[in-house]
Amino acid sequence: MDVLSEVLHVVRLTGAIFFVGNLSDPWSVLTPSHDELARGMQSKAECIIILHIVTEGRCWIQLENKASFVLEKGNMIIFPRCNTHVMRGKTQTNPVPVMKLLRFEDRKEPCQLDYGGGGERISLICGYLKCDQRFNPLIGALPEVLLLSPPNENLRRNTQNNPDMASKILSLIPGSWMDTTLNYLKQEMAHQNVGCATMVTRLTELLFVEVLRRYMHELPEKSNGWLAGIRDPEVGKALQLLHAHPEKKWDVQQLALAVGASRSALAQRFHDLIGEPPIRYLTGWRMQLAKHLLTQPHLSLSMVAEQVGYDSDITFSRAFKRYTGHPPASWRNQVLEQAL
């Protein structure tokens, strides 16, 4: 089983573009934290991932209480945890919240934002990906900032001057898959052809998945976290088994036998990489999967309970309420009403 694909399928990652911006100095835009942004978007998404692509010019990025750094043409920045941040031109000025510049009602096409004082110009594509469910092991394994850039020592030096900022720069090699996909995305936004919104959505999602794969493969050998766990021979196999058969009555001894490791060694290695014991992880994954299954109206509570490893819907309901704060029936009704 491909664990990363399974997780992305269950949490239902979808992409969209906020706006295409033609901005001129002085300008400054504030993107707030997840909760405030979700309220402004009237979205119930548990996870919002922000991305900005510089198509012309340059801009400055600043996270809260941290030094600013410059993004130039061809750079892309991703905020996996929707950190509060300011984008601005060369001149420092009071930032305007993005909610005051945009209307977040449903739209078929991205909007055009022309804003600023008429000075040095920059063009941006600003978008987001959202997940119906926040899968904390994945999001927690990512740095607060991911950067895609052609080989650029200035950007590397700028971000390294922020020792308290967790960042990772992925190189955009000319002609590579990521570089080509990013160029397709820019072309779609520039020409706005028929079906543009659908193309941009899919390209954004694919680009983020490729970023995850690149980040995982470039992790140092002694890294911790969920993505490092997938890559580990023993923990990766354990994760595959738990995701492939969440309904099974696993205990650590059975899992260790299936993996081919000792019980104590697997338990320690799993905890070191993932940050929690295998069975607690399994409980969390069962609840994530249950949320996904509950969005399918044809499945009864008993059927959902059986698929996630509970003997009865009563036992499942108790576990689900402990995990989410809501009984599964009321959680389902609320989600299905929002979808109408």
NUBAGU-905269 format. One record per residue (C-alpha): residue number from 0; residue in one letter; chain; x, y, z. Coordinates in Angstrom, 2 decimals, padded with zeros to 5 digits. Last residue first. Layout:
# NUBAGU-905269
+-----+--------+--------+---------+---------+---------+
| num | residu | chaine |      c1 |      c2 |      c3 |
+-----+--------+--------+---------+---------+---------+
| NUM |      a |      A |       X |       Y |       Z |
...
+-----+--------+--------+---------+---------+---------+
END
This chain:
# NUBAGU-905269
+-----+--------+--------+---------+---------+---------+
| num | residu | chaine |      c1 |      c2 |      c3 |
+-----+--------+--------+---------+---------+---------+
| 339 |      l |      A | -025.77 |  020.86 |  000.25 |
| 338 |      a |      A | -022.30 |  019.99 |  001.50 |
| 337 |      q |      A | -022.81 |  021.81 |  004.79 |
| 336 |      e |      A | -025.83 |  019.61 |  005.54 |
| 335 |      l |      A | -023.72 |  016.48 |  004.90 |
| 334 |      v |      A | -021.06 |  017.64 |  007.35 |
| 333 |      q |      A | -023.57 |  018.47 |  010.10 |
| 332 |      n |      A | -025.48 |  015.23 |  009.67 |
| 331 |      r |      A | -022.25 |  013.19 |  009.79 |
| 330 |      w |      A | -021.04 |  014.85 |  012.99 |
| 329 |      s |      A | -024.50 |  014.30 |  014.54 |
| 328 |      a |      A | -024.39 |  010.59 |  013.71 |
| 327 |      p |      A | -020.72 |  010.17 |  014.68 |
| 326 |      p |      A | -021.21 |  011.55 |  018.20 |
| 325 |      h |      A | -019.24 |  014.79 |  018.68 |
| 324 |      g |      A | -016.16 |  015.75 |  020.71 |
| 323 |      t |      A | -013.85 |  014.54 |  017.93 |
| 322 |      y |      A | -011.73 |  011.81 |  019.57 |
| 321 |      r |      A | -013.83 |  010.96 |  022.60 |
| 320 |      k |      A | -016.97 |  011.16 |  020.44 |
| 319 |      f |      A | -015.46 |  008.75 |  017.90 |
| 318 |      a |      A | -014.47 |  006.26 |  020.59 |
| 317 |      r |      A | -017.94 |  006.27 |  022.15 |
| 316 |      s |      A | -019.63 |  005.97 |  018.77 |
| 315 |      f |      A | -017.38 |  003.06 |  017.78 |
| 314 |      t |      A | -018.26 |  001.11 |  020.91 |
| 313 |      i |      A | -021.95 |  001.73 |  020.25 |
| 312 |      d |      A | -021.60 |  000.97 |  016.52 |
| 311 |      s |      A | -020.36 | -002.47 |  017.43 |
| 310 |      d |      A | -017.24 | -004.62 |  017.12 |
| 309 |      y |      A | -014.95 | -001.77 |  016.14 |
| 308 |      g |      A | -012.12 | -002.10 |  013.59 |
| 307 |      v |      A | -012.46 |  000.80 |  011.19 |
| 306 |      q |      A | -014.48 | -001.04 |  008.54 |
| 305 |      e |      A | -016.79 | -002.56 |  011.15 |
| 304 |      a |      A | -017.64 |  000.81 |  012.70 |
| 303 |      v |      A | -018.40 |  002.29 |  009.28 |
| 302 |      m |      A | -020.76 | -000.58 |  008.49 |
| 301 |      s |      A | -022.46 | -000.26 |  011.87 |
| 300 |      l |      A | -022.85 |  003.49 |  011.39 |
| 299 |      s |      A | -024.58 |  002.81 |  008.07 |
| 298 |      l |      A | -022.82 |  003.48 |  004.77 |
| 297 |      h |      A | -025.04 |  004.83 |  001.97 |
| 296 |      p |      A | -024.52 |  008.42 |  003.15 |
| 295 |      q |      A | -020.77 |  008.49 |  002.32 |
| 294 |      t |      A | -019.38 |  011.39 |  004.38 |
| 293 |      l |      A | -019.18 |  008.99 |  007.32 |
| 292 |      l |      A | -016.51 |  007.00 |  005.48 |
| 291 |      h |      A | -014.08 |  009.93 |  005.43 |
| 290 |      k |      A | -014.67 |  010.74 |  009.08 |
| 289 |      a |      A | -014.17 |  007.06 |  009.92 |
| 288 |      l |      A | -010.84 |  007.05 |  008.07 |
| 287 |      q |      A | -009.56 |  009.91 |  010.21 |
| 286 |      m |      A | -010.90 |  008.16 |  013.31 |
| 285 |      r |      A | -009.19 |  004.89 |  012.35 |
| 284 |      w |      A | -005.97 |  006.82 |  011.73 |
| 283 |      g |      A | -006.04 |  008.25 |  015.25 |
| 282 |      t |      A | -006.69 |  004.82 |  016.77 |
| 281 |      l |      A | -003.84 |  003.34 |  014.71 |
| 280 |      y |      A | -001.45 |  006.01 |  015.95 |
| 279 |      r |      A | -002.39 |  005.12 |  019.52 |
| 278 |      i |      A | -001.73 |  001.48 |  018.64 |
| 277 |      p |      A |  001.71 |  002.22 |  017.15 |
| 276 |      p |      A |  002.99 |  004.35 |  020.06 |
| 275 |      e |      A |  003.45 |  008.11 |  019.51 |
| 274 |      g |      A |  006.03 |  010.51 |  018.08 |
| 273 |      i |      A |  006.21 |  009.03 |  014.57 |
| 272 |      l |      A |  009.96 |  008.49 |  014.37 |
| 271 |      d |      A |  011.01 |  007.78 |  017.97 |
| 270 |      h |      A |  007.68 |  006.13 |  018.81 |
| 269 |      f |      A |  007.92 |  003.74 |  015.87 |
| 268 |      r |      A |  011.55 |  002.89 |  016.66 |
| 267 |      q |      A |  010.75 |  002.19 |  020.31 |
| 266 |      a |      A |  007.70 |  000.04 |  019.58 |
| 265 |      l |      A |  009.52 | -001.78 |  016.77 |
| 264 |      a |      A |  012.55 | -002.59 |  018.94 |
| 263 |      s |      A |  010.42 | -003.68 |  021.91 |
| 262 |      r |      A |  008.26 | -006.04 |  019.87 |
| 261 |      s |      A |  011.16 | -007.57 |  017.97 |
| 260 |      a |      A |  011.18 | -007.11 |  014.22 |
| 259 |      g |      A |  009.90 | -009.06 |  011.23 |
| 258 |      v |      A |  007.18 | -006.62 |  010.21 |
| 257 |      a |      A |  004.37 | -009.12 |  010.64 |
| 256 |      l |      A |  005.83 | -010.34 |  013.93 |
| 255 |      a |      A |  006.19 | -006.74 |  015.15 |
| 254 |      l |      A |  002.59 | -005.94 |  014.25 |
| 253 |      q |      A |  001.30 | -009.01 |  016.09 |
| 252 |      q |      A |  003.35 | -008.06 |  019.20 |
| 251 |      v |      A |  002.28 | -004.40 |  019.03 |
| 250 |      d |      A | -001.41 | -005.28 |  019.04 |
| 249 |      w |      A | -003.70 | -005.23 |  016.04 |
| 248 |      k |      A | -007.32 | -006.26 |  016.01 |
| 247 |      k |      A | -007.71 | -005.79 |  012.23 |
| 246 |      e |      A | -010.09 | -003.13 |  010.90 |
| 245 |      p |      A | -007.25 | -000.74 |  010.04 |
| 244 |      h |      A | -005.93 | -003.30 |  007.51 |
| 243 |      a |      A | -004.06 | -001.52 |  004.70 |
| 242 |      h |      A | -003.30 |  001.55 |  006.80 |
| 241 |      l |      A | -001.97 | -000.43 |  009.75 |
| 240 |      l |      A | -000.02 | -002.77 |  007.47 |
| 239 |      q |      A |  001.58 |  000.06 |  005.46 |
| 238 |      l |      A |  002.47 |  001.91 |  008.65 |
| 237 |      a |      A |  004.22 | -001.20 |  009.99 |
| 236 |      k |      A |  006.13 | -001.56 |  006.72 |
| 235 |      g |      A |  007.28 |  002.06 |  006.94 |
| 234 |      v |      A |  008.26 |  001.56 |  010.58 |
| 233 |      e |      A |  010.49 | -001.36 |  009.64 |
| 232 |      p |      A |  012.17 | -000.11 |  006.44 |
| 231 |      d |      A |  012.05 |  003.65 |  007.29 |
| 230 |      r |      A |  010.79 |  005.82 |  004.42 |
| 229 |      i |      A |  007.24 |  006.03 |  005.71 |
| 228 |      g |      A |  008.64 |  006.91 |  009.14 |
| 227 |      a |      A |  010.69 |  009.79 |  007.71 |
| 226 |      l |      A |  007.43 |  011.17 |  006.30 |
| 225 |      w |      A |  005.78 |  010.79 |  009.71 |
| 224 |      g |      A |  008.48 |  012.54 |  011.68 |
| 223 |      n |      A |  012.11 |  012.11 |  012.65 |
| 222 |      s |      A |  015.23 |  012.71 |  010.57 |
| 221 |      k |      A |  018.44 |  010.66 |  010.95 |
| 220 |      e |      A |  019.04 |  010.10 |  007.23 |
| 219 |      p |      A |  018.43 |  013.70 |  006.21 |
| 218 |      l |      A |  015.13 |  014.27 |  004.41 |
| 217 |      e |      A |  015.58 |  014.74 |  000.66 |
| 216 |      h |      A |  013.30 |  011.86 | -000.34 |
| 215 |      m |      A |  010.48 |  013.12 |  001.88 |
| 214 |      y |      A |  010.78 |  016.70 |  000.61 |
| 213 |      r |      A |  010.69 |  015.52 | -002.99 |
| 212 |      r |      A |  007.61 |  013.39 | -002.36 |
| 211 |      l |      A |  005.82 |  016.19 | -000.52 |
| 210 |      v |      A |  006.69 |  018.68 | -003.27 |
| 209 |      e |      A |  005.36 |  016.20 | -005.85 |
| 208 |      v |      A |  002.08 |  016.02 | -003.94 |
| 207 |      f |      A |  001.96 |  019.82 | -003.86 |
| 206 |      l |      A |  002.48 |  020.09 | -007.61 |
| 205 |      l |      A | -000.23 |  017.55 | -008.29 |
| 204 |      e |      A | -002.76 |  019.49 | -006.19 |
| 203 |      t |      A | -001.88 |  022.80 | -007.85 |
| 202 |      l |      A | -002.04 |  021.25 | -011.31 |
| 201 |      r |      A | -005.47 |  019.79 | -010.58 |
| 200 |      t |      A | -006.94 |  023.06 | -009.34 |
| 199 |      v |      A | -005.31 |  025.07 | -012.13 |
| 198 |      m |      A | -006.75 |  022.76 | -014.79 |
| 197 |      t |      A | -010.23 |  022.89 | -013.26 |
| 196 |      a |      A | -010.20 |  026.70 | -013.00 |
| 195 |      c |      A | -008.84 |  027.08 | -016.55 |
| 194 |      g |      A | -011.55 |  024.98 | -018.16 |
| 193 |      v |      A | -011.83 |  027.35 | -021.12 |
| 192 |      n |      A | -008.63 |  029.39 | -021.36 |
| 191 |      q |      A | -007.49 |  031.92 | -018.75 |
| 190 |      h |      A | -004.34 |  032.84 | -020.73 |
| 189 |      a |      A | -001.99 |  033.96 | -017.94 |
| 188 |      m |      A | -003.37 |  031.63 | -015.26 |
| 187 |      e |      A | -003.09 |  028.61 | -017.54 |
| 186 |      q |      A |  000.43 |  029.64 | -018.58 |
| 185 |      k |      A |  001.55 |  030.00 | -014.95 |
| 184 |      l |      A |  000.22 |  026.54 | -014.09 |
| 183 |      y |      A |  001.93 |  025.01 | -017.13 |
| 182 |      n |      A |  005.19 |  026.67 | -016.00 |
| 181 |      l |      A |  004.80 |  025.16 | -012.52 |
| 180 |      t |      A |  004.22 |  021.75 | -014.08 |
| 179 |      t |      A |  007.38 |  022.09 | -016.20 |
| 178 |      d |      A |  009.51 |  023.13 | -013.23 |
| 177 |      m |      A |  008.12 |  020.33 | -011.07 |
| 176 |      w |      A |  008.72 |  017.69 | -013.73 |
| 175 |      s |      A |  012.25 |  018.94 | -014.43 |
| 174 |      g |      A |  013.07 |  021.08 | -017.47 |
| 173 |      p |      A |  015.02 |  023.63 | -015.48 |
| 172 |      i |      A |  015.81 |  022.22 | -012.00 |
| 171 |      l |      A |  013.61 |  023.77 | -009.35 |
| 170 |      s |      A |  015.57 |  023.18 | -006.16 |
| 169 |      l |      A |  013.68 |  022.47 | -002.96 |
| 168 |      i |      A |  014.37 |  024.88 | -000.11 |
| 167 |      k |      A |  013.32 |  023.83 |  003.39 |
| 166 |      s |      A |  012.30 |  026.10 |  006.24 |
| 165 |      a |      A |  011.90 |  026.00 |  010.02 |
| 164 |      m |      A |  012.28 |  029.61 |  011.10 |
| 163 |      d |      A |  014.16 |  030.18 |  014.38 |
| 162 |      p |      A |  017.53 |  030.39 |  012.61 |
| 161 |      n |      A |  016.25 |  033.15 |  010.28 |
| 160 |      n |      A |  019.51 |  034.13 |  008.56 |
| 159 |      q |      A |  019.30 |  030.73 |  006.87 |
| 158 |      t |      A |  016.27 |  032.04 |  004.99 |
| 157 |      n |      A |  018.21 |  034.93 |  003.48 |
| 156 |      r |      A |  021.30 |  032.83 |  002.72 |
| 155 |      r |      A |  019.28 |  030.23 |  000.81 |
| 154 |      l |      A |  017.36 |  032.92 | -001.07 |
| 153 |      n |      A |  020.59 |  034.65 | -002.07 |
| 152 |      e |      A |  022.19 |  031.32 | -003.05 |
| 151 |      n |      A |  019.58 |  030.72 | -005.72 |
| 150 |      p |      A |  019.42 |  027.50 | -007.76 |
| 149 |      p |      A |  015.90 |  027.74 | -009.21 |
| 148 |      s |      A |  013.45 |  027.97 | -006.35 |
| 147 |      l |      A |  010.76 |  026.06 | -004.51 |
| 146 |      l |      A |  010.36 |  027.00 | -000.85 |
| 145 |      l |      A |  008.65 |  025.17 |  001.99 |
| 144 |      v |      A |  007.88 |  027.13 |  005.17 |
| 143 |      e |      A |  006.56 |  025.98 |  008.55 |
| 142 |      p |      A |  008.47 |  022.72 |  008.13 |
| 141 |      l |      A |  006.51 |  019.52 |  007.42 |
| 140 |      a |      A |  006.19 |  016.50 |  009.71 |
| 139 |      g |      A |  003.39 |  018.14 |  011.70 |
| 138 |      i |      A |  001.25 |  018.35 |  008.57 |
| 137 |      l |      A |  001.67 |  014.62 |  007.94 |
| 136 |      p |      A |  001.23 |  013.38 |  011.53 |
| 135 |      n |      A | -001.58 |  015.93 |  012.06 |
| 134 |      f |      A | -003.94 |  014.73 |  009.35 |
| 133 |      r |      A | -006.21 |  017.77 |  009.22 |
| 132 |      q |      A | -009.47 |  016.73 |  007.67 |
| 131 |      d |      A | -011.54 |  018.40 |  004.96 |
| 130 |      c |      A | -008.22 |  019.42 |  003.47 |
| 129 |      k |      A | -007.48 |  022.70 |  001.76 |
| 128 |      l |      A | -005.01 |  023.82 | -000.84 |
| 127 |      y |      A | -004.36 |  027.49 | -001.39 |
| 126 |      g |      A | -003.61 |  030.13 | -003.94 |
| 125 |      c |      A | -001.72 |  033.30 | -004.74 |
| 124 |      i |      A | -000.31 |  033.87 | -008.22 |
| 123 |      l |      A |  001.89 |  036.93 | -008.17 |
| 122 |      s |      A |  003.02 |  039.74 | -010.47 |
| 121 |      i |      A |  005.34 |  042.48 | -009.17 |
| 120 |      r |      A |  005.75 |  046.15 | -009.96 |
| 119 |      e |      A |  008.04 |  048.85 | -008.59 |
| 118 |      g |      A |  005.96 |  052.00 | -008.00 |
| 117 |      g |      A |  002.28 |  052.70 | -008.71 |
| 116 |      g |      A |  000.95 |  052.80 | -005.16 |
| 115 |      g |      A | -000.57 |  049.36 | -004.77 |
| 114 |      y |      A | -003.34 |  047.03 | -005.92 |
| 113 |      d |      A | -004.67 |  045.26 | -008.96 |
| 112 |      l |      A | -006.19 |  041.94 | -007.88 |
| 111 |      q |      A | -007.67 |  039.71 | -010.58 |
| 110 |      c |      A | -010.09 |  037.03 | -009.44 |
| 109 |      p |      A | -009.75 |  033.28 | -009.86 |
| 108 |      e |      A | -012.54 |  031.66 | -011.91 |
| 107 |      k |      A | -015.75 |  029.84 | -011.01 |
| 106 |      r |      A | -016.38 |  031.82 | -007.87 |
| 105 |      d |      A | -017.66 |  030.83 | -004.44 |
| 104 |      e |      A | -017.73 |  033.80 | -002.07 |
| 103 |      f |      A | -014.38 |  034.89 | -000.73 |
| 102 |      r |      A | -014.48 |  038.57 | -001.59 |
| 101 |      l |      A | -010.98 |  039.95 | -001.74 |
| 100 |      l |      A | -009.10 |  043.05 | -000.60 |
|  99 |      k |      A | -010.45 |  043.35 |  002.93 |
|  98 |      m |      A | -010.05 |  039.58 |  003.53 |
|  97 |      v |      A | -006.36 |  039.90 |  002.53 |
|  96 |      p |      A | -005.71 |  041.94 |  005.63 |
|  95 |      v |      A | -003.96 |  045.24 |  004.71 |
|  94 |      p |      A | -000.36 |  045.56 |  005.87 |
|  93 |      n |      A |  000.98 |  048.86 |  007.25 |
|  92 |      t |      A |  003.88 |  050.00 |  005.08 |
|  91 |      q |      A |  007.45 |  048.94 |  004.42 |
|  90 |      t |      A |  008.67 |  049.95 |  000.97 |
|  89 |      k |      A |  010.21 |  047.13 | -001.10 |
|  88 |      g |      A |  006.85 |  045.51 | -001.78 |
|  87 |      r |      A |  004.93 |  043.40 |  000.68 |
|  86 |      m |      A |  003.81 |  039.92 |  001.69 |
|  85 |      v |      A |  002.92 |  039.49 |  005.37 |
|  84 |      h |      A |  002.56 |  036.20 |  007.22 |
|  83 |      t |      A |  000.34 |  034.29 |  009.65 |
|  82 |      n |      A |  001.24 |  030.61 |  009.34 |
|  81 |      c |      A | -001.12 |  028.51 |  007.21 |
|  80 |      r |      A |  000.27 |  025.20 |  008.49 |
|  79 |      p |      A |  001.77 |  024.00 |  005.19 |
|  78 |      f |      A |  002.93 |  027.52 |  004.21 |
|  77 |      i |      A |  004.25 |  027.13 |  000.65 |
|  76 |      i |      A |  006.55 |  029.53 | -001.23 |
|  75 |      m |      A |  007.22 |  029.53 | -004.97 |
|  74 |      n |      A |  010.12 |  031.31 | -006.63 |
|  73 |      g |      A |  010.35 |  031.86 | -010.40 |
|  72 |      k |      A |  010.66 |  035.64 | -010.19 |
|  71 |      e |      A |  012.08 |  036.65 | -006.83 |
|  70 |      l |      A |  011.23 |  036.09 | -003.17 |
|  69 |      v |      A |  013.03 |  038.24 | -000.62 |
|  68 |      f |      A |  013.37 |  037.62 |  003.10 |
|  67 |      s |      A |  011.88 |  039.20 |  006.21 |
|  66 |      a |      A |  013.18 |  038.65 |  009.74 |
|  65 |      k |      A |  010.90 |  036.95 |  012.22 |
|  64 |      n |      A |  008.38 |  038.16 |  014.80 |
|  63 |      e |      A |  005.41 |  036.90 |  012.74 |
|  62 |      l |      A |  006.41 |  035.65 |  009.30 |
|  61 |      q |      A |  007.76 |  038.09 |  006.73 |
|  60 |      i |      A |  007.88 |  037.81 |  002.96 |
|  59 |      w |      A |  009.33 |  040.48 |  000.67 |
|  58 |      c |      A |  008.48 |  040.74 | -003.01 |
|  57 |      r |      A |  010.16 |  040.45 | -006.38 |
|  56 |      g |      A |  009.44 |  041.03 | -010.06 |
|  55 |      e |      A |  007.42 |  038.75 | -012.31 |
|  54 |      t |      A |  005.79 |  035.31 | -011.86 |
|  53 |      v |      A |  006.19 |  035.03 | -008.09 |
|  52 |      i |      A |  004.19 |  032.02 | -006.86 |
|  51 |      h |      A |  002.41 |  032.05 | -003.50 |
|  50 |      l |      A |  001.05 |  029.05 | -001.60 |
|  49 |      i |      A | -001.16 |  028.64 |  001.46 |
|  48 |      i |      A | -002.16 |  025.30 |  002.99 |
|  47 |      i |      A | -005.50 |  025.25 |  004.79 |
|  46 |      c |      A | -006.36 |  022.40 |  007.19 |
|  45 |      e |      A | -009.57 |  021.65 |  009.08 |
|  44 |      a |      A | -011.71 |  022.91 |  006.21 |
|  43 |      k |      A | -015.02 |  024.28 |  007.49 |
|  42 |      s |      A | -014.92 |  027.21 |  005.05 |
|  41 |      q |      A | -016.68 |  030.54 |  005.20 |
|  40 |      m |      A | -013.60 |  032.00 |  003.48 |
|  39 |      g |      A | -013.31 |  034.71 |  006.12 |
|  38 |      r |      A | -013.91 |  032.15 |  008.86 |
|  37 |      a |      A | -011.29 |  029.83 |  007.36 |
|  36 |      l |      A | -008.82 |  032.74 |  007.21 |
|  35 |      e |      A | -009.34 |  033.55 |  010.88 |
|  34 |      d |      A | -008.90 |  029.94 |  011.95 |
|  33 |      h |      A | -005.90 |  029.23 |  009.70 |
|  32 |      s |      A | -003.78 |  032.24 |  010.64 |
|  31 |      p |      A | -003.94 |  035.54 |  008.79 |
|  30 |      t |      A | -002.57 |  036.56 |  005.37 |
|  29 |      l |      A | -001.52 |  040.22 |  005.57 |
|  28 |      v |      A | -000.95 |  042.21 |  002.38 |
|  27 |      s |      A |  001.51 |  045.09 |  001.89 |
|  26 |      w |      A |  001.83 |  047.52 | -001.03 |
|  25 |      p |      A |  004.12 |  050.42 | -001.84 |
|  24 |      d |      A |  005.08 |  049.49 | -004.50 |
|  23 |      s |      A |  002.98 |  047.98 | -007.26 |
|  22 |      l |      A |  000.91 |  044.81 | -007.38 |
|  21 |      n |      A | -000.55 |  042.81 | -010.25 |
|  20 |      g |      A | -002.08 |  039.89 | -008.40 |
|  19 |      v |      A | -003.72 |  036.73 | -009.66 |
|  18 |      f |      A | -006.18 |  035.70 | -006.97 |
|  17 |      f |      A | -007.29 |  033.13 | -004.45 |
|  16 |      i |      A | -006.45 |  030.08 | -006.55 |
|  15 |      a |      A | -007.80 |  026.61 | -005.77 |
|  14 |      g |      A | -006.65 |  023.20 | -004.59 |
|  13 |      t |      A | -008.31 |  020.15 | -003.09 |
|  12 |      l |      A | -006.88 |  017.52 | -000.72 |
|  11 |      r |      A | -009.38 |  014.93 |  000.38 |
|  10 |      v |      A | -008.19 |  013.81 |  003.85 |
|   9 |      v |      A | -008.87 |  010.18 |  002.89 |
|   8 |      h |      A | -007.24 |  010.29 | -000.54 |
|   7 |      l |      A | -004.20 |  012.19 |  000.73 |
|   6 |      v |      A | -003.75 |  009.58 |  003.47 |
|   5 |      e |      A | -004.03 |  006.67 |  001.03 |
|   4 |      s |      A | -001.59 |  008.28 | -001.41 |
|   3 |      l |      A |  000.98 |  008.78 |  001.37 |
|   2 |      v |      A |  000.56 |  005.20 |  002.60 |
|   1 |      d |      A |  001.11 |  003.56 | -000.80 |
|   0 |      m |      A |  000.00 |  000.00 |  000.00 |
+-----+--------+--------+---------+---------+---------+
END
